[in-house]
Amino acid sequence: MVLTLDTLVLVNCGAATNNKQLLGEARSMYSLALASLRSELASPTPEGGYFNSLLGVHMLQCCELFDFLAVNRDSWRRHVSGLHAIMANTTPKERQASAEQAGWVLAKTIRVPFGLWNALVRERGQAPIKKFTANSIQKLRKDDPDNSLLLYGLVPSVLQRGDAIILQGRNASAEAVSGLLTELIATEGALHQNLTEAYCKVEQKTYHQLPMDNLAASVISFHLGPHVFGHALAFPDLLTALEHIYYWMSLLSLQRTHLRVKASVSKRAYPFEYQYCGFDDETLISSANEYADQMCMTLPYMCLPERGYIGMICAIAPLQLAAQWYKQSQNWAKLKWCRAAGAAIQSKGLAEFDLC
C-alpha cells in the first residue's frame, strides 16, 4: 500500500509540475506496485489490506490512464488491460465503492471528458480491449449503441481532431471540417442515447430539483449568488451525480469545440447548411449554457458535508470547465459564482487550483 501511494503521489506531483524526472520515477515504480497488488489479490489478508491496495492501485491506474489519454494515445491500452485484470477479481459492490474513492483522480485532468472509469465499473471489468480500437462513431452506434465504455473513450479523440482543425484555421479543408462535424454531432447523439437508455433501465427518478435553501449546508452554498441559479439538483449517491457530470462535461466540451471550429475555419470550409439545421451560433451557445448550468447546479450536492473531501475534489474539474465557458460567453455573474465556489472549496484546505 505504501508503495502504491508513493507512486500515486509521484504521478500527481509530476503531472502538476510537469517534472519529467518525477513522472519517470513514478512509471518505474508502477510495475512494482501492480505486481505487489496482484500478489495480494492471490492471497488477500483478513485485515482489509486487499481492499486498501486495490483502491490505491485503482487510483494510480486512473491517474496514469488519463495522463496517457491526454498526451499519448498509443500507450494507454496497457493501463486499461491492467484495470480489467484487477477488476475481474472484485465484486460489484467493491467496484462501486472504489469508483467513488477514485473519482478525485479523474477530476484532476480537465483535458479529457470523464466517464471512462465509471463505464469500466458498469462493464464489470470484462470489456475486451478491442472495444477501444474502433475508429468510427457510426460503428459504435450500429454495433453497440449503449456501450458507454467505448463512447466516453471516443470523446477525447473527437476533441483532439477538433483541436487539430482549429490549429489549421483557414487552411483547413472543407472535407476535413465536414468529417469532424459529422463525427462530433454523432457523438453528441450517442451520448444522449446512452443516457436515455440508462434511464429506461431504472425505475426511480435518477435526480430531482431542490429549492436553493435545501442545500444551505453545502460548502458551495447558493448564498454565493442567490439569483444566479434557480434551483439545485440532488442525486441518490455521489456515483450517480458523477455519471451525470461526465455526461454534461462531454457535451459542453463538444459544443465548445464546434463553436471554436466554426470561428476558426473559412466560411467556404464550414458547411453552410448547418446554419439551418439547428447548429447556428445561438442554438449552440444556448445548449452549452444549459450543460454548464446543470453542472453548477449539481456541485452544491457534491459538496455537502456527508460527501466529504472526495465530493469536493470531484467538483473541481467541472467547476473549472464551467468557469472557462462562462468567461468565453462573457457571463460575468456566473463566472463570479464559480470563482466564489472555488474559493469556498480551497478554504477547506484543498490544493490550490486555477479558475478563469
N, C-alpha and C positions, 0 to 999 in steps of 0.2 A: 504494500500500500504506500509506503514512504517513497519507494522508487517511482511508482506511478504518479504520485502527487508532485514529486520533484520535477518529473518530466513535464507535467502539465504547467507548472509554474514557469519553466524554461520556455515552453511554447508561447505562453501568454506574454511573458516579458519580452521575448524575442520578437514576437509579432507587433507588440505595442511600440517598441523602439526601433524596429527594422534592423535588429542586431543579428547579422548572419552567423556570428560565432555562437550565440545562444541558440539559434534555431538549429544549427548543425549539431550541437551537443544534445539538444532535445531529440533529434531524429536518431542519433546514435543510441540513445537510451531507450528509444521507443520499442525496439525489438526485444530488449531485455525485459521491459515492463510487460509486454504482451506475452512473452514466454513464461514469466512468473505467474501471470494471471491464468494461463492455460494449465499450468501445473496445479494451481489451486483449484481450478474447476474440476480437475480429475479427482481431487480428494478434499472437498470443502470441509472447513473446520466448523464445529458447532457454535463457535463464539461470534459468528457473523462476519468473519473475515472474508468469506466468499462474496457476500453481497457488497461489502465495502470496496473490495478490489474491483469487482465487476463495475460498480458505479464509477470508480476512479478512471478505469480504462475506457468506459463509455465516454466520459468527459474528454479524456485525452484524444480518443479517436475522432470524436466530433470536431474538436478543435483542429486537428490536423486535416481531417476530411475537408472542412470548409476553407481552411487555409489553402489547400491544393486546388479546390474548386475555383477559388478566386484568382489564382496566379498561374496554375499549371494544369491544364485539362488532360494531361497524359498520365499522371501519376496517382490519381485518386482511386482507381479501381481496387488497388490492393488494400486500401483502407476500408472500402465497402466490403470486400471479401472478409476482412478481419471482423467487421461488425456482424456479418452473417454468422461466422463461426462462433462468436461469443453468444449471440442471441439465440442460437439454436439450442443452447444449454440452459436457457432461463424460462421461467413460467411467464404467462401473460401479465400476471399481477406484478412480478418483479420488473418486467419491461416497462410497464406504465409508470411505476414509481421511479425507476431510473431515468425515464424520459423527462419527467418533471424536474428532477435534480440537474440533469444535463442541459436543460434549456438555456441556462445562463451562458454556456459556452457559445451556443449558436447566436445569442444576442450580441456577441462581440463583433460580428462581421456584418456590416451593412451592405457590402457589395453584392451579397448573394441573397436572393429571396429565400426565406427559411421554409421548412416544412419537410425536407427530406428525412430528417431524423424521426419525426412523428410518423411519417409514412412507413419507415422501416419497422417501427414498433407495431403498427397495424398489420404489416405484412408477416408478422411473427418470425422475422428473420429468415424466411425461406425464399425470398425473391431471388431468382437466378441473376447472375451478373449480366447475362445477355440483354436483360431488360434495360440496361443503362446504355446500350450501344446504338439504339435507334437514332436515325438521322432525320426522321420526318415526323412532324406532329400529326400528319394525316394517318400514318401507320398506327400511331398511338390511338387515335380516335376510332380507327377501324377495328383494330385487334383487341384492344383492352381499354375502353374509354374511361373506366373508373380507376385506373391504376395511378393513384396519386404519387406513388414512389417514383415512377418514371416521369410523371408530369412535372413535379417540383424539381426533378433533376434536369429537365429541359429548359426551364425558365431562364436560368443563368446563361445558357447557350444563346437564347434569343436576344437577351440584353447585350451579350458580348458582340453579336453580329450587328446590333444597332449601334454600339459604340464605334465599331469599325467604319460603318457608313457615315456616321456623324463626323469622324475624322477626315473622311474623303471630301465632305462638304459638297460644293457644287460640281465636283468632279465625279461624284457617284453616278453610276449608270441607272437609267430607268428600270432596267431588268433587275438589278440588284435591289433597288428600293422596293419594287413591287414584290419581289420574292420575300424580303424581310417582312413587309407589312402583312402579306398573306399568312406567314407563319406566326407573326405576333398576334393577329386577330384570331387565328385558330387556337392559339394558346390561351387567350382570354376565354374563348368559348369553352375550351376543355376545362378550365378552372371553374367556370360557372357550373358546367355539367357535373363535375366531380362533387362539388358541394351540394348541389341539388340532390344527387343520388344518395349522398351520405345522409341528408335529412330524411329521405324516404325510408331509411333503414332504422330510424329511431322513432319511438312512439311519443316521447315527451318533447316539448319545445327546447331547443338547444340553448337559447339565450332569451332574455327578456329585458324590456326597458324599465328603468327605475327613476323616480324623481331624484334630482341632484342631491337633495339633503340626505337621502338614504345611505350615501357613501361618504358622509362627512368625516368618518374616522380614517379615511384613506390618507396616505402620505401625500398623494396627488389629489387634494380636495378641490372640489369645484369652486370653493370660495376664492380660488386663484383668479377666476374670471367667471362670475355667476351668470353672465349673459352671453358668453361665448358659445357654449353648447347647451342644447335644450334639455338633455337627459343623459343618463348613464346607461351602460349595458352591463348586465350581470350574467354569469355563467355557472353551470353546476360544479365546475372544478377548473383548476389552472390549465390543465392539459387541453381542455376544450377551448378555453379562451385563446391559448397559443395557436391552436389549429386555425381559428378564425383570423388571428393576427397575421399568420403566414399567408393566408388567402388574400387579405386586403393589401399586405405589403407587396405581394407578387403583382396584383392588379395595378396598384399605384405605380410601381416601377415600370410596368409595361406601358401605361398611359404616358408617363413622363418621357419614356424613350420615343414613343410615337410623336409626341409634340416636338421633341428635340430634333428628330429626323426631319419632320415637316419644315421646321425653321431653318435647317442646315442645308438641305439639298435644293437644287434649282427647281423652278416651277415645272419645267419640262420633265424632270425626273419623277416628280410626285404625281401619282395617278389622279387626274382631275375629278374622276367620278367619285372618289372617296368623299368629296365635299358634299355630295348629295345622298350619301348612304349612311348618315349618322356618325361620320367621322370628321365633322367640321370642328374648328377650334373650340367653339362654345360648348359642344357636347363633350369633347374630350376633357376640357377643363372642369366641367360640371361633374363628370364621373370621377376624376382624380380628387376633387374636393370631397366627394362622398366617401371614397375609400379612406382618405386621411382623417376625416371626421369620425368614421366608425372606429378607426384605431384609437384615436384620442379618447373617445367615449368608453373604450374598453380599459384603458390604462388605470383609472381610479380603482376598478375592481382588482386588477393585478397587484395594486399597491396597498391593499388592505392589510392590517396587522397580521391576520391569520395566514396570509400568503408568504410572509417572511421576506428575507433578503432575496430569495430566488425570484419571487414575483417582481420585485423592484428591478433586479438586474435584467430580467427578461423584458421589462418595459423600456429599457434604454434605447435599443435599436429602433423599434417602431416610433418612439418619440423623436429620435434624430431624423428619421426618414420623413415624418410628418412636418418637422420644422423646415427641412430642406424644401419641401413642396410649398409650404406657406410663404417662405421667402421668395421662391420662384414666382408664385402667383400674387405676391405683394399683399397678402392677407395679414396685415400687421397685428391685428387683435389676436388672432390665433397663434401667430408666431410668438407674441408676448406671453401667451398662456403656456406654450411649450417651454419657453425659457424659464418661466416660474416653476413649472413642473419639474424640469431638470434640476433646478436649484434645490427644490424640496427633496429630491432623491439623493443628491450629493450631500445634503445636510445630515443624512443618516450614516455618513462615514464611508460611502462607497467611493471608488476611484473616480477621479475627475474625468469628464468626457465633454466633447465639444458639441455645441449647438450653434446653429447659424445666428 
